[in-house]
C-alpha cells in the first residue's frame, strides 16, 4: 500500500458509530503535541482523556491551565476542561481511539530510543478492546509502528492485531500519523495542515482516517506505516540539509572575511536560489534528532544526511570559539576584570519557550565554565533558567538591563522583542551575532 489516496475533511459528523469507549479519545503524553491535540479534539465535542506521568502536567491541565507556551492553547484547554470535554489521569482508561505522543530521543551513538513508546504502548494494552484504534504520533524510526504493534500483541494475546501481509480484519487497528506543525502555530496547523496516515494494513489506515477527518481540515494522505514514518523523517532531514548549507556557508564566508548576511541577500536575488538563514546550530526535538533515525537505519546510504547533521552539530562549537576569541581580545585591552556576557535567547527558535536540543543552551552551558565570566541571559519566554544553567555566574535578566552592563553581546535567537532593543546600548561593546539580528 504505497499509492496515496487523498481524503478531505473534517467530517460533518461529530460522533462516530464506532465510538464504544468510556472516552472517545485517550491521548498519552501531554507535551508540545499531545496537549494541543487533546484540546483541539475536545473542541469537536469528543470526550478526551489526557494522560501524562508527570504530576505537574496533570495538575496544571486539571485546573484548566497549561505548562507550555503556545499561542491559543491556554484558551482551548481552559474551555475544554470547563466543559468537561478534557480530563486528565496518570494512566490510560478505556477509549475508542488512543493517540501516543511521547518523546523519542536517541542514545549516545545516535540510535533511536523507543523506551517511552514501549512504556506508553504497555500502559494502553490492558484497556484495549475490540474495535479500538491505536495511533503512534511520535516521530519515530522506520519500523517503529510495527514494533509497537508487536509489543501490544505480546501484552494482549487475547486480541488479534494487524500484520502488514495479512488481509484479515484485526480486533485492534494500528496506524502511524506524525504531526507536521510549526511551534508558535501548532493550534492552527494541527487543524489546517495535510496529514500523512500510514496503517499497518489498508483497513487500519482507513480506520485512522475516519478519526482524523473529525478535526483535520487539510487532506489526509493514506499510505502504509513505513512510508509515513520515512516521510516524516525525510521532511525534517530536508530542512536539516538546507540549514547545514547555510551554516557551512557562514563558516566559509568568515574564512574569506565576507559578511554572510549580505552574501545571502545577494545570492537569493537569483530566481532559483533560496538560501536559508544560518544560526548557532539546529535545535528542537525534530530537526536536530530525526535525521539520525535515518542514518541509524541506513548508515551506508544516508551519507549526505549524516554530513548535514555533523555540520549543524559542529556549529555551536564554532560559535564558542568565536566568543572565546572575543573574550581574549577584551581581556587584552581591559585586563583581568570579570567579563560580562549578554546572551540574547535560549530557545531553539524565535518566539517560543521550547529549549529542547537548543544550541543556545549548549553554548550557554559551555560559557558558564569559562573562568572569570558572568552570563547575563535574556530569554523573555521563560521564568527560570533550566537546571543546568542555575549556577552562580549565570543570571536570567531583562535584555535591556543585560545590554546596559555587558562587555560582550552574543545573539543566539532572533526573538521578535529583540528587534526593538536600543542600538545605542551596543556602542563600544563587542558583538557576536549568530543570527543577523541587526543586519
C-alpha positions in Angstrom: 0.0 0.0 0.0 2.2 2.8 -1.2 -0.3 4.7 -3.5 -1.8 7.7 -1.9 -5.5 8.3 -1.5 -6.5 11.8 -0.6 -9.4 12.3 1.8 -10.6 15.8 2.5 -12.0 16.8 5.9 -13.2 17.3 8.5 -16.3 15.2 8.5 -19.5 16.9 9.4 -20.2 14.2 12.0 -19.1 14.9 15.5 -19.7 11.4 16.7 -18.7 8.1 15.0 -20.7 4.9 15.0 -17.6 3.1 16.2 -17.4 5.0 19.5 -17.7 2.4 22.2 -15.3 3.5 24.9 -15.8 5.4 28.1 -13.8 8.2 26.4 -13.8 8.9 22.7 -10.0 9.6 22.7 -7.2 8.9 25.0 -4.0 11.0 24.4 -0.9 9.6 26.0 1.7 12.3 26.5 0.7 15.9 27.1 3.7 17.7 25.7 4.1 20.1 22.8 2.0 18.0 20.5 -0.2 15.8 22.8 -1.8 18.7 24.8 -2.7 20.8 21.8 -4.1 17.7 20.0 -6.1 16.8 23.1 -7.6 20.3 23.3 -8.4 20.5 19.6 -10.0 17.1 19.5 -12.1 18.1 22.5 -13.3 21.2 20.6 -15.1 18.7 18.2 -17.2 17.6 21.2 -15.3 14.4 21.7 -14.6 13.4 25.3 -10.8 13.3 25.7 -8.6 11.8 28.4 -5.1 13.3 28.6 -2.5 11.0 30.2 0.9 12.0 31.5 3.2 10.5 34.1 4.4 14.0 35.3 2.1 15.1 38.1 3.0 18.8 37.5 1.5 18.4 34.0 -1.7 16.6 35.1 -2.2 19.0 38.0 -1.9 22.0 35.7 -4.2 20.7 33.0 -6.8 19.5 35.5 -7.1 23.2 36.6 -7.5 24.3 33.0 -4.1 25.8 32.8 -1.0 24.9 30.6 2.6 24.1 31.3 4.0 25.1 27.9 3.8 28.3 25.8 1.8 28.1 22.6 -0.5 30.8 21.2 -4.2 30.0 21.6 -3.6 26.8 23.7 -4.4 28.3 27.1 -7.9 29.3 25.9 -8.6 26.0 24.3 -7.5 23.9 27.3 -9.5 26.1 29.7 -12.6 25.8 27.5 -12.3 22.0 27.2 -11.7 21.5 30.9 -14.5 23.8 31.9 -17.0 22.0 29.7 -15.8 18.6 30.9 -14.6 17.5 27.5 -11.0 17.2 28.6 -10.0 15.2 31.7 -6.6 14.1 32.9 -5.1 11.0 34.5 -1.8 9.3 35.2 -2.8 6.1 33.4 -4.9 5.3 30.3 -8.6 4.3 30.6 -10.9 2.7 28.1 -11.4 4.7 24.9 -12.2 4.2 21.3 -9.0 5.9 20.0 -5.6 6.0 21.6 -3.0 8.6 20.4 0.6 8.1 21.6 2.5 11.3 21.5 5.6 10.7 23.7 9.3 11.7 23.2 11.6 9.6 21.0 15.1 10.6 21.9 18.3 9.0 20.7 21.2 7.2 22.5 24.7 8.4 22.7 25.5 6.6 19.5 22.5 8.4 17.8 20.5 5.2 17.6 16.8 5.7 18.4 15.5 5.1 21.9 11.9 3.8 21.9 11.6 3.3 25.6 8.8 5.9 26.0 6.8 4.5 23.1 7.1 1.0 24.6 6.1 2.3 28.0 3.1 4.1 26.5 2.0 1.0 24.5 2.2 -1.2 27.5 0.2 1.3 29.6 -2.5 1.3 26.9 -2.6 -2.5 26.3 -4.6 -3.5 29.4 -7.6 -1.3 28.5 -7.8 -2.2 24.8 -11.0 -3.7 23.4 -12.2 -5.0 20.1 -12.7 -2.2 17.6 -10.2 0.3 19.2 -7.7 2.3 17.2 -4.1 3.0 18.4 -2.1 5.7 16.5 1.5 6.5 17.1 2.1 10.2 16.5 5.7 10.4 17.9 8.4 11.0 15.3 9.9 7.5 15.0 12.4 5.4 13.1 11.2 3.3 10.2 9.5 0.2 11.6 8.5 1.7 15.0 4.8 1.3 14.4 5.2 -2.4 13.6 7.4 -2.8 16.7 4.7 -1.0 18.8 2.1 -3.4 17.3 4.2 -6.4 18.4 4.5 -5.0 21.9 0.7 -4.6 22.1 0.2 -8.1 20.7 2.5 -9.7 23.3 0.7 -7.9 26.1 -2.8 -8.8 24.8 -2.7 -12.3 23.3 -6.5 -12.4 23.6 -6.8 -9.8 20.9 -6.0 -10.0 17.2 -3.6 -7.3 15.9 -2.8 -6.4 12.3 0.1 -7.8 10.3 1.1 -6.0 7.1 0.9 -9.1 5.0 -2.4 -10.2 6.5 -5.7 -9.1 4.9 -7.8 -10.2 7.9 -9.7 -7.6 9.9 -8.0 -7.2 13.3 -9.6 -6.6 16.6 -7.4 -3.6 17.2 -6.4 -1.2 14.4 -2.9 0.3 14.4 -1.6 3.3 12.4 1.1 6.0 12.3 0.3 9.7 11.8 3.0 12.2 12.6 2.4 15.8 13.3 3.9 18.4 11.0 3.5 21.7 12.8 5.5 24.8 13.4 5.9 25.8 17.1 4.0 29.0 17.6 1.4 27.9 15.1 0.6 24.5 16.5 -3.1 25.1 17.3 -3.7 26.3 13.7 -1.6 23.8 11.8 -2.9 20.7 13.6 -6.2 21.6 12.0 -5.2 23.2 8.7 -2.2 21.1 7.6 -2.4 17.9 5.5 -1.7 14.7 7.3 0.1 11.6 6.2 -1.6 8.5 7.7 0.0 5.1 7.4 -1.7 2.0 8.5 -0.2 -1.4 9.3 -2.8 -2.6 6.8 -5.2 -0.7 4.5 -8.0 -1.3 6.9 -6.0 0.3 9.7 -5.3 3.4 7.5 -9.0 3.8 6.7 -10.0 3.5 10.3 -7.4 6.2 11.3 -8.7 8.5 8.5 -12.2 8.2 9.9 -10.9 9.6 13.1 -8.6 12.4 11.8 -11.3 13.7 9.4 -13.3 14.7 12.5 -10.9 17.6 13.2 -8.4 17.9 10.3 -9.4 20.4 7.6 -6.4 19.5 5.4 -6.2 16.4 3.2 -5.5 13.0 4.7 -3.0 11.2 2.5 -3.2 7.4 3.0 -0.2 5.2 2.8 1.5 2.4 4.7 3.1 2.8 8.1 6.7 2.6 7.0 6.2 5.1 4.2 4.6 7.5 6.6 7.4 7.1 9.1 10.1 7.8 6.5 8.0 10.7 5.1 8.2 12.5 8.5 11.9 11.8 8.8 12.5 13.0 5.2 10.7 16.3 5.8 12.9 17.2 8.7 16.1 15.9 7.1 15.4 18.1 4.0 15.2 21.1 6.3 18.4 20.0 8.1 20.4 19.6 4.9 19.3 23.1 3.8 20.2 24.6 7.1 23.5 22.9 7.1 24.3 24.6 3.7 23.6 28.0 5.3 25.6 27.2 8.4 28.6 25.9 6.4 28.4 28.9 4.1 28.7 31.1 7.2 32.0 29.4 8.1 33.2 29.8 4.5 32.2 33.5 4.5 34.1 34.1 7.8 37.2 32.5 6.3 37.1 34.9 3.4 36.1 37.9 5.7 32.8 38.3 3.8 29.6 39.3 5.5 27.4 36.3 5.3 24.1 38.2 5.6 24.9 40.4 2.7 26.2 37.4 0.7 22.9 35.5 1.2 20.8 38.5 0.3 22.7 38.9 -2.9 22.6 35.2 -3.8 18.9 35.0 -3.1 18.3 37.6 -5.9 18.8 34.6 -8.2 15.3 33.4 -9.2 16.0 29.8 -8.3 18.1 30.3 -5.2 16.7 30.5 -1.7 19.5 30.1 0.9 18.2 29.9 4.5 19.5 31.9 7.4 22.5 30.5 9.3 22.5 30.3 13.1 24.3 28.9 16.1 23.2 25.4 15.2 19.9 23.5 14.9 17.6 22.7 17.8 14.2 21.4 18.6 13.1 17.8 19.1 12.5 17.2 15.4 15.2 18.6 13.0 18.1 18.0 15.4 17.0 14.4 16.1 15.1 12.9 13.2 17.9 12.7 10.6 19.8 10.4 12.9 16.9 7.9 12.8 17.5 7.6 9.0 21.3 7.4 9.4 20.9 4.8 12.1 18.7 2.6 9.9 20.6 3.2 6.6 24.2 4.2 7.6 25.7 3.3 4.2 23.1 5.1 2.1 22.4 8.3 4.2 25.8 9.9 3.6 24.6 13.4 2.8 22.1 13.4 5.7 24.9 12.3 8.1 27.2 15.1 6.9 24.5 17.7 7.3 23.9 16.6 10.9 27.6 16.8 11.6 27.8 20.3 10.1 24.9 21.5 12.2 26.2 19.8 15.4 29.6 21.4 14.9 28.2 25.0 14.6 27.8 25.6 18.4 31.5 24.7 18.9 32.5 27.2 16.1 30.4 29.9 17.8 32.0 29.1 21.2 35.5 29.5 19.7 34.4 32.9 18.2 33.1 34.0 21.6 36.3 32.8 23.4 38.4 34.8 21.0 36.3 37.9 21.7 36.8 37.3 25.5 40.5 37.1 25.0 40.6 40.3 22.9 38.6 42.1 25.6 40.9 41.0 28.3 43.9 42.0 26.4 42.5 45.6 26.4 40.8 45.7 29.7 42.8 43.4 32.0 41.6 40.5 34.1 38.4 42.1 35.4 35.3 39.7 35.1 33.8 39.7 31.6 30.1 40.3 31.5 28.5 38.5 28.5 24.9 39.2 27.5 23.4 36.1 25.8 20.3 37.0 23.8 18.0 34.0 23.7 18.0 30.4 24.8 15.1 28.8 22.9 15.7 26.7 19.9 13.8 29.1 17.6 12.3 32.6 17.8 9.3 33.5 19.9 8.8 30.1 21.7 9.8 28.8 25.2 11.0 25.4 23.8 14.6 24.7 24.9 14.8 21.2 23.6 18.1 20.4 21.9 18.7 24.2 21.7 22.2 25.1 20.5 21.9 28.3 22.5 21.6 26.2 25.7 24.7 24.2 24.7 26.7 27.4 24.2 25.4 29.0 27.4 26.3 25.8 29.4 29.9 25.8 28.0 30.3 29.5 28.8 29.3 29.0 32.4 32.6 27.1 32.8 34.7 29.9 31.3 36.9 31.4 34.1 36.0 35.0 35.0 32.8 35.3 33.0 29.4 36.4 34.2 26.5 35.4 31.9 23.5 37.8 31.7 20.9 35.6 29.9 18.0 37.3 28.3 15.2 34.8 27.4 11.8 36.5 27.6 9.8 33.3 27.2 10.9 31.6 30.4 10.6 32.4 34.1 13.6 30.4 35.4 16.8 29.1 33.9 17.0 25.4 33.2 18.6 23.3 35.9 22.0 23.1 34.1 22.3 26.9 34.0 21.4 27.5 37.6 24.9 28.3 38.6 26.5 31.2 40.5 27.8 33.1 37.4 24.6 32.9 35.3 21.6 35.2 35.7 18.2 35.4 33.9 17.8 39.1 33.2 15.9 41.6 31.0 17.6 42.2 27.7 17.8 46.0 28.1 19.4 45.5 31.6 21.8 43.0 30.2 22.9 45.3 27.3 23.4 48.2 29.7 26.2 46.4 31.7 27.6 43.8 29.2 31.1 43.9 27.8 30.3 41.3 25.1 26.9 40.7 23.4 26.1 37.3 21.9 23.0 37.0 19.8 21.7 33.4 19.8 18.0 33.7 19.0 16.1 36.2 16.8 13.2 36.8 19.2 10.8 39.4 17.9 11.2 41.5 21.1 15.0 41.8 20.5 14.4 43.9 17.3 13.2 46.8 19.5 16.3 46.9 21.6 18.1 50.3 21.8 21.1 50.1 19.4 22.8 52.9 21.3 23.3 50.5 24.1 25.7 48.5 21.8 28.2 51.3 21.5 31.7 50.3 22.4 30.7 46.6 23.0 32.0 43.5 21.2 29.1 41.8 19.3 28.9 38.2 18.2 25.7 38.0 16.2 24.9 34.4 15.0 21.5 35.4 13.6 22.0 38.7 11.8 19.6 40.4 14.3 20.8 43.9 13.4 21.5 43.3 9.7 
